[in-house]
Amino acid sequence: MKNKRLKGIVLAVVLLLLIPFTAMQFTNEVNWTAFDFVVAGILLLGTGLLVELVMRKLTNKNYQIAAIAVLLAVLFLVWAELAVGIFGSPFAGS
């Protein structure tokens, strides 16, 4: 069962990264470099693996939900900062 979830996480990351890749191939709306795909893959895979770790280590469902919500919030904030620089940090390239 554990290997199935890990395979599912990797498959989900690949499928999510196919969205901008196909958009980049067929339209000019997405302008990602290979580095962008690597960073996005690391963010998505890291978050997925951390969620898996939380699900394995925490037994209380309420704690699991809270920890996963925090992980997803951090993922979205980092993604938004990298995409548009909502905080204006040097991390975003501004």
N, C-alpha and C positions, 0 to 999 in steps of 0.2 A: 504493500500500500504506500509506503513512504517513497519508494522509487517512482511510483506513478505520479505522485504530487510533484516531485522534482522535475519529471519529464513534462508535466503540465505547465509548470512555471516557465521552463525554457521554451516550450512551444508557444505559450502566450506572449513571451517577449519577442520571439521571432515574428509572430503574426502582427503584433503591434508595430514593429519596425518595418514591416512590409507596407503599411499604409503610407508613410511619407516616401518610401522608396518608389512605390508605383506611381504616386502623385508626381514625384520628381521626374519619372520617366515619360509620363504622358502629358504633363502640363508644365508650365514655367512658374507655377505658384509656390513651389517648395524649392528652396535653394540650400540644401544640406551638403556638407562635405563629409568625407569618411570619418573625420574626427567627431562630427556631430552625431553620427550613428554609433560610434564607439561610446561616447559619453552617455547617450540615451540608453544604450544597451546596458552599460554599467549601472546607471540609475535604476532602470527597471528590474534587472536581474538582482541587484543588491537588495532592493525593496522586497522583491518576491521571496528571496532567501531569508531575509529578516522576518517576514511574515510567517514563513514556515517555521523558523526558530521559535517565534513567539507561540505558535500553535502547539509546538512540541513541549516547550518548557513550562508554560503557564497552564494550570489546570482549571482555574476559575474562568468561566466564560465571560464574565463582566470585565475582568482584567485583560483577557484576550482582545475583546472588542475595543477597549480603551487604548491598549497598546497599538493595535493595528490602525486605529483612527489617527493616532499620533504619527505613526510611520507614513501613512498616506498623506497627511497634512504636510509633513516635512518634504515628501516627494513632490507634491504640487507646488510648494513654495520655492523649492530649488529649481524645478522645471520652469516656473514662471520667471524667476530671476535670470536664468540662463536665456530664456526666450526673449523677454522684453525689458529686463532690468527694472522690475517694480520697486526695488530698494535703491537702485543706483550705485551698487557696490562695484569695486574693481573686479570682483568675481564674474560679473556679467560682461565685462569688457568695456565699461564706460569710464 
